[in-house]
Amino acid sequence: MLKIREGTSENWYALYLSIILNFSSDKALKYFSFKLNTKHRNYSLKHIEIMIKLKKNGVRYKEIGEKYGITRSQVKAILQYHSKRKGR
């Protein structure tokens, strides 16, 4: 499901374009110049190991997030995902 930062009325306009002009949903949203929430970063294992070490040394999720330009909840999710994969 696509998410955009503007309100829901823009979604209806994009849906209209998709139906009437046979646009894809991405193309319809780009037509209105809406920014899509497609920001996704892949972190190397080195960066993840650094995050893990910082957290083990008592650094808060928020502070780690500020270092990497992400939110505290994103840091927490990254660390939880990788700790489950590694069995930490």
C-alpha positions in Angstrom: 0.0 0.0 0.0 1.4 3.4 -0.9 1.5 6.2 1.7 1.9 9.8 0.9 2.5 12.7 3.2 -0.5 14.9 2.1 -4.1 14.3 3.1 -6.5 11.7 1.7 -8.1 13.9 -0.9 -4.9 13.6 -3.0 -5.4 9.8 -2.9 -8.8 10.2 -4.5 -7.4 12.4 -7.3 -4.7 9.9 -8.0 -7.3 7.1 -8.0 -9.3 9.1 -10.5 -6.2 9.5 -12.8 -5.5 5.8 -12.4 -9.0 4.8 -13.6 -9.7 7.5 -16.2 -6.2 7.8 -17.8 -5.0 4.2 -17.0 -2.1 5.5 -15.0 -0.3 3.4 -12.5 -0.7 4.5 -8.9 2.9 5.7 -8.8 2.6 7.7 -12.0 -0.7 9.3 -10.8 0.9 10.4 -7.5 4.0 11.7 -9.4 1.7 13.6 -11.7 0.6 15.7 -8.7 4.2 15.8 -7.5 3.4 14.1 -4.2 6.3 12.6 -2.3 6.0 8.9 -1.8 7.1 7.3 1.5 9.6 5.0 -0.3 12.7 5.9 1.8 14.4 2.7 2.7 18.0 2.3 3.6 20.0 -0.8 3.8 22.6 -0.8 6.5 25.8 -2.9 6.3 26.5 -5.4 9.0 29.3 -3.1 10.2 26.8 -0.3 10.9 24.4 -2.7 12.6 27.2 -4.1 14.8 28.1 -0.5 15.7 24.4 0.2 16.6 24.3 -3.0 18.7 27.5 -2.0 20.6 26.2 1.5 21.2 23.0 0.1 22.6 24.9 -2.3 24.8 27.0 0.6 26.1 23.8 2.4 27.2 23.3 4.8 24.3 19.6 5.6 23.8 17.7 4.6 20.7 17.0 8.3 20.0 20.7 9.1 20.1 21.6 6.3 17.8 18.9 7.4 15.5 20.2 10.9 15.4 23.6 9.5 14.3 22.1 7.6 11.4 19.3 10.1 10.5 16.4 7.8 11.5 13.9 7.6 14.3 14.3 5.8 17.6 11.6 3.3 16.6 13.4 2.5 13.4 16.6 1.9 15.3 14.7 -0.4 17.7 13.1 -2.3 14.9 16.5 -2.7 13.1 18.2 -4.0 16.3 15.3 -6.3 17.2 15.2 -7.8 13.7 18.9 -8.5 13.6 19.0 -9.8 17.2 16.3 -12.4 16.2 18.3 -13.4 13.1 21.5 -13.8 15.1 19.9 -15.3 18.2 21.4 -12.6 20.4 
